[in-house]
Amino acid sequence: MSYNSFGRVFRFTTWGESHGPAIGAVVDGCPPGLPLTEGDIQPWLDKRRPGTSRFTTQRQEPDQVRILSGVFEGKTTGTPISLMIENVDQRSKDYSEVAQAYRPGHADYAYDAKYGFRDYRGGGRSSARETASRVAAGAVARLVIPQVEITAYVSEIGGDAIDPANFDAAQIGANPFFCPDPAAALRWEKLVDAARKDGSSLGAVVECIATGVPAGWGAPLYAKLDSELAAAAMSINAVKGVEIGDGFAAARLRGEENADPMRPGNGPQPVFLANHAGGIAGGIATGQPIRLRVAFKPTSSILIPVPTIDREGHAAEIRTKGRHDPCVGIRGVPVVEAMVALVLADQALLHRAQCG
């Protein structure tokens, strides 16, 4: 089986390949009557769009979205919403070598092992191009949860992390790295430039915070809010790790250090003195900000020759031509935001269905 859909009540399916005529998403389960136009979706796609700086792939895609169904007179109808984004700047000839040999670190061999056949042009479905469809679907999800604010940013590139003391949210949209620390952004310019000029790539960590999530969203055990968020983030191309709250750092704390102490607040909602759990306890939101960290590996498509094998199993060497992100985690910021929005919209509707 191939799974191209995500969600339970608010569900979306992505379709299309990197070098096909178009990519897109079908969103099902969206409540009716929500105002929705292409202008509500486009700003989020523009955040992810390639070719906006020298630190991203130079593929020139306008990523203009079209709504094909599910909206009438500017409002959602409750029927499936079909979204389409045309591909206009493919250069499939750059991938002639990839047709015969596998790129180490990429999904080439794995796709061949599963299907016995693959679309080698830009990686097909395994390309980060697919994530534009998620961002479009995530824009619809945000309409379902207007009380929630979701903000992601890059906190680390190539092992160089931001200084929390320099955190300035206003800086996130003011530089090409979605970086809240202007000093780190200046350092990253040199880091990413050096990797790009070497024909290599760098990894990154994206942090995401969702505020305004009411206490109670989520479910015990098999639909835990944190497990759904982790699955959503891990489904993003190039993601290799997810932490909720303190994540692995919690394993190095004592019980009293890891606890999130509570004091009386106004009414039944307590005042929390810490948030090591990342806003989730027992799989259910506590009302605190939800925090997660997402680790992106270095882009696998690089110009440096790497040992590999061809489709017949013979030793070979490959360098990947074409236009690729020297740090794919940079454009991962709007994708992480979108996946968090999609999960929270689904959980909001699940909570309403059970608890009213």
Buried (B, 14 or more C-beta within 10 A) or exposed (E): EEEBEBBBBBBBBBBBBBBBEBBBBBBBBBBEEBEBEBEBBBEBBBBBBBBBEEBBBBBEBBBBBBBEBBBEEEBBBBEBBBBBBBBEEBEBEBBEBBBEBBBBBBBBBEBBEEEEEBBBBBBBBBBBBBBBBBBBBBBBBBBBBEEBEBBBBBBBBBEEEBEEEEBEEEBBEEBBBBBBBBEBBEBBBEBBEEBBEEBBBBBBBBBBBBBBBBBEBBBEEEBBBBBBBBBBBBEBBBBEBBBBBBBEEBEEEEEEEBEBEEEEEEEEEBEBEBBBBBBBBEBBBBBBBBBBBBBBBBBBBBBEEBEBBBBEEEEBEBEBBBBBBBBBBBBBBBBBBBBBBBBBBBBBBBBEEEEE
